[in-house]
Amino acid sequence: MAEEHCLHGFTNRDIGARLTSRRLLRSCALDPKTASAKVRRRFRRIFPQSLTAKIPRTRRWRVTNFGRNFMCTSLSLREHHLPNVYSGVVH
């Protein structure tokens, strides 16, 4: 959802650079091949749902209009509605 990816799309390396500090790639941050494979598997999961589309004759991907709407809705639900649902739950 970063604005720099809206114009030119994104590559595996772009996403990998953003995720190195996250839990997903923290364990394989020193091995670029393993990190690249993990990101590729994530791409493979979201491609069939039509959230992303490949830009022809490049190694870049873009987020589709459906994907952008879906991601905005899910982020909105996570940040605004889920805290209200779990506020009544006592740990």
N, C-alpha and C positions, 0 to 999 in steps of 0.2 A: 504494500500500500504506500510505499515511499514515492514522493513526487518525482524524483529523478528517474524512476523506472517507467513513468507514464509515457514519456516521449520516445525513448529508445528501447524500451523493454529491459529485461534482465537476463543475466547468464547464471550458470551454475556457480562461477567464481564470485559473482556479486552477492548471491545469497549465502554462500559459504563464508564470506568475509563478515557478514552481519551476524551469522549464527555461531561463530567460534567461541564467543563468551557464554552462549546458552548451553543448557544441559545436553541438547542434542549432539553437539559437536565437541564438547569439552573433552571427552575421553579420547578423541582421535585428532586433536588439534595439531599434533606434531607430524602426523602422516597425511599428506594432502590427498593421496589416492583414496584412502578410506573415507576421508571427509567428503570428497567429491562423490563417491559412491552413495553415501548416506543422503546427500542432497538430491542426487539423481533419483533415488527411490522415492523421495518425497514428491518430486515432480511427477513421477509415474502415478502416484496416488491421486493427485489433483487434476491431472490432464483428462481422464475419462469423464469427470463430472462437469466438464466444460467451463472450469474456472480459469484455466489458462489456455493459450493457443500458441503454437510455434510460429515464429515469423519466418516465412519461406526464404530459403537459401541463406540462412544465417544460423548461428548457434544461440540465438536469443529467443526469449519467450515474452509474451505480454499477457496481462490480465484482461479477460473479456469483460464486456459490460455486465453480463450476468455474474461473473466472478466478483467484480467490484461491488455490485449491489449486495451480493451474498456476504462478502467480507465486512462491509460497512454495517449490515444488519447484525451480524454475529458479534462484532466489536461493541456495538451499541448495547446489545443484550447483556454481554459480559460485564460491561462497565456500569450500566445503569439499573438493570433489572435483577441480575443475579445477587448483588449484595442485599437487595431488599428481601429476596426470597430466603436467604440464609441468615438474616439478621435475627429472626426469632428462634433459631436453633442454638441451644446451649451446649457447649462442649464440655 
